Amino acid sequence: MGIAVIGMLDERETALRLIKERIEARGHKPLLIDISIGTGAIDYRLKPDIGCEEVALAGGITREQIDEILLKDRNRVTSAMAEGLGQTLQELHGRGELEGIIAVGGMTGTFISLSAMRPLPFGLPKLMISSVAAMPAYAKTLSEFFGVRDITVMHSVVDTVGLNPLVRSLMLNGAGAICGMVEEHAHIRKEERPSIAITEFGFCDKGAHYVREMLEAEYDVISFHATGLGEKAAVDLVGQGLFEAFIDLVPAGFSEYLLGGNRAAGPNRLDAGCKVGKPYVLSPCGFDMISCGPIQRRDKGDELWESRKLAERKLLVQDEVRVQARTSPDESREIARAVADKLNKHEKKDRIKFVIPAKGFSSLSIEEGVLYDPASDRAFIEELRRRLDPRIEVIEVDNHINSKEFAGAVVKALNLAMKG
């Protein structure tokens, strides 16, 4: 088994050589992978274990084609290299020849390497040394890679070309880090107690706590913060089959996607819970609000605020950044229809349970809450029941989401789903 060392030899030969040598000195086998695309000026002498031509071919492009189209269509080249590197790493891992990855890059190398690391399984040590990781302009794009994967990112501060005291220190630190991660790596093993994923956030914190408390004697409960990115991570890991069940208390990344809110988690937000065939218990927490901050958007002709007339609604202004607007009855019905359409595709419908806290989907929509609107809540419930396949059980609890009664209903629903 070996540690993949990834980078563009025509730009960073000296840095990659130092990492390779230090990994060897630590008693590990380095697998040097070149992802050069011809933009560097170094006529390198270090021989890679897997050359850029081989990586390119794995991505469906030849070295000659790269030379022809690089200036005209750089995106096609980098996409092909990312695909080829991903295929290469997955093949190495599938053959049991990969125990860790370290990559060094600027902008292009970072995107190629992160794209390739993303499909690899949770727990496999992955380290990216990058000079662009902290750039605000690329933060959102980069977060799509390491926000849902356990990729460790070392911001290099300086560029990693050439070899000077700063770069040398960075490369030695990086090599030491990946070797340490590999040496201490503990494979995720099947525990005696099954693991269950749960989504939660501050507006259902007590309810989530009660659920965890009721389950912790029999299960390992892994929580995900439902703020869009955390939900994407939950869906990603649920899709890998790491959990025996999924308690989706806050599936609102889906409604945020539908309505244009800040916590949008994309059109596939509910897919993992449906596709893996494992028990899936949901509640409507978060469907009662749209995350629409910062508050300054209200006065700047913002499209979301204008199109949905949010300024005319009940609002919770937590601070300048965080603002929640109440969903309308029409929006609640829209959410219910879309959710039902997704859940109806689950092959094992007896494994889905939808638990509804009728007296408040969150702490904001209980009777004394700032987003209290029972008509909108009822619109969701009625539309969900009308649209949902009757084989999917809907359990309505005559209490709010932060009550022990609701938590007990969730646990009972889980136990029923586990028997399905």
Backbone torsions as a table, in degrees:
resi	resn	phi	psi	omega
1	MET	NA	153.6	-175.5
2	GLY	-143.2	171.7	176.3
3	ILE	-107.8	118.9	179.0
4	ALA	-71.6	129.7	176.1
5	VAL	-114.2	113.5	-168.3
6	ILE	-117.3	136.6	175.3
7	GLY	174.0	176.9	179.0
8	MET	-93.3	107.7	-178.2
9	LEU	-63.5	-28.3	-179.4
10	ASP	-77.0	-1.5	175.8
11	GLU	-122.3	-32.2	-169.2
12	ARG	-135.2	41.7	-177.4
13	GLU	-59.8	-46.3	-175.5
14	THR	-64.7	-40.4	179.3
15	ALA	-66.0	-43.9	-179.4
16	LEU	-67.5	-36.0	177.4
17	ARG	-62.5	-42.8	-179.0
18	LEU	-63.8	-42.8	177.1
19	ILE	-61.9	-45.3	-179.3
20	LYS	-58.7	-46.4	-177.4
21	GLU	-66.8	-39.4	-179.2
22	ARG	-68.6	-38.0	176.9
23	ILE	-62.4	-42.3	176.8
24	GLU	-62.4	-41.3	-179.8
25	ALA	-64.0	-26.5	178.6
26	ARG	-84.3	1.4	176.3
27	GLY	90.0	15.0	179.1
28	HIS	-108.4	163.9	-179.9
29	LYS	-100.6	113.6	176.1
30	PRO	-82.0	140.9	174.7
31	LEU	-117.0	97.2	-174.6
32	LEU	-77.7	122.6	-178.9
33	ILE	-119.2	120.1	-178.3
34	ASP	-92.1	127.7	177.6
35	ILE	-118.3	28.6	179.3
36	SER	-59.5	142.2	175.6
37	ILE	-120.6	7.3	174.6
38	GLY	95.9	16.1	-179.6
39	THR	-97.2	-11.5	-179.0
40	GLY	-88.8	167.8	-176.4
41	ALA	-107.6	0.5	-175.6
42	ILE	-83.8	128.8	171.1
43	ASP	-90.7	84.0	-166.8
44	TYR	-74.6	153.7	179.9
45	ARG	-111.9	-17.4	-179.1
46	LEU	-69.4	125.7	-176.4
47	LYS	-88.4	121.8	179.3
48	PRO	-78.9	155.7	173.1
49	ASP	-74.4	-33.8	175.4
50	ILE	-131.3	116.2	-174.5
51	GLY	-82.1	165.6	-179.0
52	CYS	-64.0	-29.6	177.6
53	GLU	-63.5	-41.3	179.8
54	GLU	-67.6	-40.1	177.8
55	VAL	-63.6	-44.6	-179.9
56	ALA	-60.0	-45.5	-179.6
57	LEU	-61.8	-37.9	177.3
58	ALA	-63.8	-23.9	177.9
59	GLY	-95.8	7.6	174.9
60	GLY	84.3	26.6	-179.2
61	ILE	-144.7	148.2	179.2
62	THR	-98.0	163.5	178.2
63	ARG	-61.9	-37.2	179.3
64	GLU	-65.1	-39.3	178.3
65	GLN	-65.9	-36.6	177.2
66	ILE	-60.1	-46.4	-179.8
67	ASP	-61.3	-33.7	-177.2
68	GLU	-75.5	-37.5	-169.9
69	ILE	-109.7	-4.4	-173.2
70	LEU	-54.3	-46.8	-177.3
71	LEU	-72.3	-27.3	-177.3
72	LYS	-91.1	-33.1	-175.2
73	ASP	-144.3	69.6	-177.3
74	ARG	-62.6	-35.2	-178.8
75	ASN	-61.7	-38.5	178.2
76	ARG	-63.3	-39.2	-179.4
77	VAL	-66.3	-50.9	-177.6
78	THR	-65.1	-35.4	177.8
79	SER	-64.9	-41.4	178.9
80	ALA	-65.9	-41.3	178.7
81	MET	-65.8	-39.2	177.5
82	ALA	-63.9	-42.6	177.7
83	GLU	-63.2	-44.4	-179.9
84	GLY	-64.9	-41.3	178.4
85	LEU	-66.0	-40.9	177.8
86	GLY	-60.1	-45.0	178.3
87	GLN	-62.0	-41.6	-179.3
88	THR	-62.8	-47.2	-179.0
89	LEU	-65.8	-40.0	179.8
90	GLN	-66.3	-37.1	176.9
91	GLU	-66.1	-43.0	177.6
92	LEU	-61.2	-44.2	-179.9
93	HIS	-66.8	-40.4	179.5
94	GLY	-62.6	-30.6	178.6
95	ARG	-87.7	2.5	179.7
96	GLY	73.9	26.2	-176.5
97	GLU	-107.2	6.8	-175.0
98	LEU	-126.6	123.2	178.7
99	GLU	-119.2	-1.0	177.6
100	GLY	179.2	164.5	-177.6
101	ILE	-139.6	135.1	169.5
102	ILE	-132.9	131.7	-179.2
103	ALA	-128.4	148.1	177.8
104	VAL	-127.2	131.4	-179.1
105	GLY	-166.0	161.7	167.3
106	GLY	-89.8	-145.0	-177.2
107	MET	-62.1	-55.0	-176.3
108	THR	-65.3	-46.3	-179.6
109	GLY	-62.5	-35.1	179.1
110	THR	-65.2	-47.2	-179.0
111	PHE	-67.0	-40.1	177.6
112	ILE	-62.0	-47.4	-175.2
113	SER	-68.8	-44.8	179.6
114	LEU	-64.3	-39.6	177.4
115	SER	-59.9	-39.1	-178.0
116	ALA	-75.1	-32.8	-179.7
117	MET	-73.4	-29.3	-170.5
118	ARG	-55.8	-40.4	-178.0
119	PRO	-74.9	-9.8	-175.8
120	LEU	-74.5	152.4	-169.9
121	PRO	-70.1	155.5	175.5
122	PHE	-58.9	137.2	176.9
123	GLY	101.7	-29.5	177.6
124	LEU	-67.8	121.8	-177.4
125	PRO	-58.4	128.5	-178.4
126	LYS	-138.6	127.0	-178.5
127	LEU	-133.2	129.2	178.5
128	MET	-117.2	117.4	172.9
129	ILE	-96.4	114.1	-170.9
130	SER	-136.4	143.8	176.7
131	SER	-92.3	-0.1	-176.5
132	VAL	-121.2	0.9	-172.6
133	ALA	-60.5	-27.9	-176.1
134	ALA	-99.4	8.2	-179.0
135	MET	-72.7	118.6	-177.4
136	PRO	-55.7	-35.2	-177.1
137	ALA	-63.5	-24.9	-177.3
138	TYR	-111.0	5.3	-175.0
139	ALA	-58.5	-45.3	-177.6
140	LYS	-63.7	-43.9	-179.8
141	THR	-65.4	-45.9	-178.8
142	LEU	-65.3	-33.2	-179.6
143	SER	-64.4	-24.2	177.4
144	GLU	-65.6	-22.4	179.0
145	PHE	-90.3	-64.3	-174.4
146	PHE	-90.5	-1.4	175.5
147	GLY	-75.1	-25.4	-179.0
148	VAL	-116.2	4.5	177.9
149	ARG	-130.4	154.6	-178.7
150	ASP	-84.6	59.8	177.1
151	ILE	-96.3	122.6	177.2
152	THR	-84.9	129.8	-178.3
153	VAL	-115.0	126.2	175.1
154	MET	-107.3	111.6	178.5
155	HIS	-76.2	120.8	-171.9
156	SER	-79.4	-15.9	-177.9
157	VAL	67.9	-57.6	175.9
158	VAL	-97.7	163.3	175.6
159	ASP	-71.9	152.3	-172.8
160	THR	-101.5	24.5	174.7
161	VAL	-86.2	153.1	-179.6
162	GLY	69.1	-170.9	178.0
163	LEU	-140.6	114.0	177.4
164	ASN	-135.2	174.7	-176.4
165	PRO	-55.6	-35.8	-179.5
166	LEU	-71.0	-46.7	178.8
167	VAL	-64.0	-40.7	178.8
168	ARG	-58.7	-45.2	179.0
169	SER	-61.7	-42.7	179.3
170	LEU	-61.2	-45.1	-176.9
171	MET	-67.6	-39.3	178.6
172	LEU	-67.9	-39.7	176.3
173	ASN	-62.3	-43.3	179.9
174	GLY	-63.5	-44.8	178.7
175	ALA	-62.5	-41.7	178.2
176	GLY	-64.3	-38.3	-179.5
177	ALA	-64.6	-47.9	-177.2
178	ILE	-69.0	-35.7	177.2
179	CYS	-65.3	-42.4	178.3
180	GLY	-63.2	-40.8	179.0
181	MET	-63.3	-41.6	-179.8
182	VAL	-67.2	-43.1	-177.4
183	GLU	-66.5	-32.4	-178.3
184	GLU	-98.6	2.2	-174.7
185	HIS	-62.3	127.4	175.9
186	ALA	-113.4	117.3	-179.8
187	HIS	-62.6	140.4	176.5
188	ILE	-66.6	118.9	-176.2
189	ARG	-112.1	159.1	177.9
190	LYS	-70.5	112.5	-179.3
191	GLU	-79.5	162.4	176.9
192	GLU	-64.5	-35.3	177.9
193	ARG	-97.3	133.0	179.1
194	PRO	-66.2	150.6	178.1
195	SER	-99.3	142.0	179.7
196	ILE	-128.9	134.7	176.4
197	ALA	-91.0	144.6	177.1
198	ILE	-141.5	134.9	174.0
199	THR	-98.6	144.8	179.7
200	GLU	-159.3	163.7	168.0
201	PHE	-154.3	-176.0	-169.0
202	GLY	-60.5	-24.3	-176.5
203	PHE	-85.8	3.1	172.5
204	CYS	-140.5	27.7	-172.5
205	ASP	-62.0	-40.2	180.0
206	LYS	-68.5	-42.9	178.2
207	GLY	-60.7	-42.9	178.8
208	ALA	-64.1	-40.0	178.6
209	HIS	-61.2	-44.3	179.3
210	TYR	-62.8	-40.4	178.4
211	VAL	-62.3	-48.2	179.8
212	ARG	-60.3	-42.0	-178.9
213	GLU	-61.4	-38.6	-179.2
214	MET	-74.9	-20.9	-175.3
215	LEU	-102.1	-20.4	-167.2
216	GLU	-64.3	-18.9	178.2
217	ALA	-71.8	-26.4	-176.3
218	GLU	-113.6	-21.6	-173.1
219	TYR	-131.9	155.3	165.0
220	ASP	-90.7	118.3	-175.7
221	VAL	-105.3	119.7	-178.3
222	ILE	-106.9	119.1	-175.7
223	SER	-94.2	145.9	175.4
224	PHE	-127.0	131.5	-178.8
225	HIS	-77.2	116.0	-171.9
226	ALA	-82.8	73.9	178.5
227	THR	-120.0	30.1	-178.7
228	GLY	95.2	-70.3	-179.1
229	LEU	-67.8	-41.5	178.1
230	GLY	-62.2	-35.9	177.1
231	GLU	-67.1	-38.0	177.6
232	LYS	-62.3	-39.3	177.4
233	ALA	-64.1	-42.1	178.3
234	ALA	-60.4	-48.1	-179.6
235	VAL	-61.3	-40.2	-179.6
236	ASP	-61.6	-47.2	-177.3
237	LEU	-75.4	-35.8	174.1
238	VAL	-60.8	-41.0	179.0
239	GLY	-64.2	-23.3	177.2
240	GLN	-81.3	-4.1	178.5
241	GLY	77.4	24.5	-177.3
242	LEU	-78.4	-13.0	-174.2
243	PHE	-122.7	151.3	178.7
244	GLU	-82.6	-19.0	179.7
245	ALA	-161.0	164.3	-177.7
246	PHE	-132.9	114.4	173.8
247	ILE	-99.2	104.5	-173.6
248	ASP	-99.4	74.9	-178.5
249	LEU	-63.9	-33.2	-176.0
250	VAL	-126.3	80.3	177.7
251	PRO	-85.0	21.1	-169.1
252	ALA	-70.3	-9.2	172.8
253	GLY	-59.9	-24.0	177.7
254	PHE	-76.7	-45.2	178.5
255	SER	-67.5	-34.7	176.7
256	GLU	-63.6	-36.9	175.4
257	TYR	-64.3	-44.5	-178.6
258	LEU	-62.7	-39.1	-171.6
259	LEU	-100.2	-10.2	177.6
260	GLY	93.1	24.7	-178.5
261	GLY	-81.0	171.4	-175.7
262	ASN	-68.9	-27.8	-175.9
263	ARG	-93.1	21.2	-177.2
264	ALA	-56.5	131.4	180.0
265	ALA	-114.8	11.8	172.8
266	GLY	93.5	167.2	-176.1
267	PRO	-68.5	-17.3	-176.9
268	ASN	-98.4	15.1	-174.1
269	ARG	-54.0	-38.9	-176.6
270	LEU	-95.1	-3.2	-170.5
271	ASP	-65.2	-42.9	-176.3
272	ALA	-61.2	-41.8	178.6
273	GLY	-62.0	-27.6	-179.4
274	CYS	-87.4	-34.9	-170.1
275	LYS	-84.6	-30.1	-174.3
276	VAL	-74.4	-15.6	177.0
277	GLY	77.8	8.1	179.0
278	LYS	-89.6	163.8	176.9
279	PRO	-55.2	134.1	-175.5
280	TYR	-133.7	111.6	-179.2
281	VAL	-112.9	125.3	-177.9
282	LEU	-120.6	159.4	166.5
283	SER	-134.6	167.1	-177.4
284	PRO	-93.0	19.9	-177.2
285	CYS	-60.5	130.9	-178.4
286	GLY	95.1	-18.6	175.7
287	PHE	-70.8	-9.7	-178.3
288	ASP	-92.6	9.9	-177.5
289	MET	-152.0	159.5	172.4
290	ILE	-122.7	125.2	177.1
291	SER	-79.9	116.3	-168.9
292	CYS	-135.4	17.7	179.0
293	GLY	-73.7	171.6	1.2
294	PRO	-75.9	164.8	-173.7
295	ILE	-63.8	-23.2	-179.9
296	GLN	-62.4	-21.1	178.6
297	ARG	-62.0	-28.2	-177.9
298	ARG	-58.4	-36.2	-173.0
299	ASP	-103.9	11.2	-176.0
300	LYS	-118.7	21.2	178.4
301	GLY	66.8	29.1	-178.3
302	ASP	-59.8	138.3	-175.0
303	GLU	-60.8	-45.6	-179.8
304	LEU	-63.0	-46.7	-179.1
305	TRP	-64.4	-39.0	-177.9
306	GLU	-73.4	-48.8	-174.0
307	SER	-65.5	-32.8	-178.0
308	ARG	-105.7	5.6	177.2
309	LYS	50.5	50.0	-175.4
310	LEU	-67.2	-30.4	-178.6
311	ALA	-63.0	-20.3	-179.6
312	GLU	-89.6	0.8	-174.1
313	ARG	-101.6	173.5	169.3
314	LYS	-68.6	133.1	-176.3
315	LEU	-129.6	146.3	165.6
316	LEU	-112.4	114.5	176.3
317	VAL	-101.7	95.6	-179.0
318	GLN	-69.3	-42.3	177.2
319	ASP	-164.1	-169.7	-177.5
320	GLU	-64.6	-27.2	-175.9
321	VAL	-91.1	-41.6	-171.8
322	ARG	-103.1	120.1	178.7
323	VAL	-137.3	134.4	177.4
324	GLN	-119.1	129.0	176.7
325	ALA	-109.9	142.9	-179.2
326	ARG	-69.6	135.8	173.7
327	THR	-74.7	146.6	-179.4
328	SER	-85.9	165.8	175.5
329	PRO	-57.2	-41.2	178.8
330	ASP	-63.3	-42.0	178.2
331	GLU	-66.6	-36.8	178.2
332	SER	-62.9	-40.5	176.5
333	ARG	-66.4	-39.6	177.8
334	GLU	-60.8	-44.9	178.3
335	ILE	-61.4	-46.3	-178.5
336	ALA	-59.1	-42.4	179.7
337	ARG	-63.4	-45.3	-177.9
338	ALA	-67.3	-39.6	177.8
339	VAL	-64.0	-46.2	179.8
340	ALA	-60.8	-42.4	179.6
341	ASP	-60.3	-37.9	177.8
342	LYS	-68.6	-49.9	-175.3
343	LEU	-66.9	-30.0	-179.7
344	ASN	-64.4	-15.0	-179.7
345	LYS	-86.4	-7.9	178.8
346	HIS	-64.4	128.7	-176.1
347	GLU	-69.7	-32.5	-178.0
348	LYS	-111.2	82.4	-171.5
349	LYS	-68.9	-20.5	177.0
350	ASP	-74.6	-6.5	178.3
351	ARG	-96.2	0.8	176.3
352	ILE	-106.6	132.9	175.2
353	LYS	-132.4	129.4	178.7
354	PHE	-110.8	111.2	-176.4
355	VAL	-102.7	120.6	-173.8
356	ILE	-113.4	119.4	173.6
357	PRO	-82.5	99.5	-168.7
358	ALA	-65.4	-20.5	-177.6
359	LYS	-103.2	25.3	175.4
360	GLY	146.0	112.6	-179.6
361	PHE	-71.8	-20.9	178.4
362	SER	-151.6	176.0	178.1
363	SER	-66.9	-16.2	-179.9
364	LEU	-83.0	-23.2	-174.3
365	SER	-111.1	15.2	170.0
366	ILE	-73.0	174.1	-170.3
367	GLU	-56.5	-38.8	-179.9
368	GLU	-93.8	5.3	-177.2
369	GLY	-78.7	156.3	-175.7
370	VAL	-70.1	-19.6	179.2
371	LEU	-109.3	22.7	-179.5
372	TYR	-59.3	123.1	179.1
373	ASP	-159.1	80.8	-176.7
374	PRO	-61.3	-27.0	178.8
375	ALA	-66.1	-39.3	179.0
376	SER	-69.7	-41.2	176.2
377	ASP	-59.5	-45.5	-178.8
378	ARG	-65.3	-34.0	177.3
379	ALA	-61.3	-40.9	177.2
380	PHE	-63.9	-48.8	-175.9
381	ILE	-60.8	-47.2	-178.0
382	GLU	-65.0	-41.1	-179.6
383	GLU	-69.5	-37.1	177.8
384	LEU	-63.7	-46.4	179.4
385	ARG	-62.4	-36.3	-178.5
386	ARG	-70.2	-36.0	-171.8
387	ARG	-94.2	-27.8	-172.5
388	LEU	-74.4	141.4	175.4
389	ASP	-55.9	130.2	-176.3
390	PRO	-61.8	-16.8	177.7
391	ARG	-75.7	-11.3	175.6
392	ILE	-94.3	119.7	-174.5
393	GLU	-78.3	131.7	173.1
394	VAL	-108.5	124.6	-177.3
395	ILE	-115.0	113.8	-177.7
396	GLU	-100.4	124.5	-177.7
397	VAL	-105.3	131.1	-177.4
398	ASP	-84.3	57.6	178.5
399	ASN	-164.1	178.1	-177.4
400	HIS	-95.2	173.0	-170.4
401	ILE	-68.3	-24.3	-178.3
402	ASN	-95.1	21.7	179.1
403	SER	-99.4	154.3	176.0
404	LYS	-67.4	-28.4	178.4
405	GLU	-63.4	-43.8	177.7
406	PHE	-63.6	-46.7	-179.5
407	ALA	-58.1	-42.1	178.4
408	GLY	-62.0	-37.7	178.4
409	ALA	-66.9	-36.3	177.3
410	VAL	-63.4	-46.2	-179.4
411	VAL	-64.7	-41.3	177.5
412	LYS	-63.2	-41.6	178.2
413	ALA	-63.4	-39.5	177.6
414	LEU	-61.2	-46.0	-179.6
415	ASN	-61.1	-39.2	177.0
416	LEU	-65.7	-42.5	-179.7
417	ALA	-66.3	-34.4	179.7
418	MET	-66.1	-24.3	179.4
419	LYS	-87.0	-10.9	-175.4
420	GLY	-70.6	NA	NA
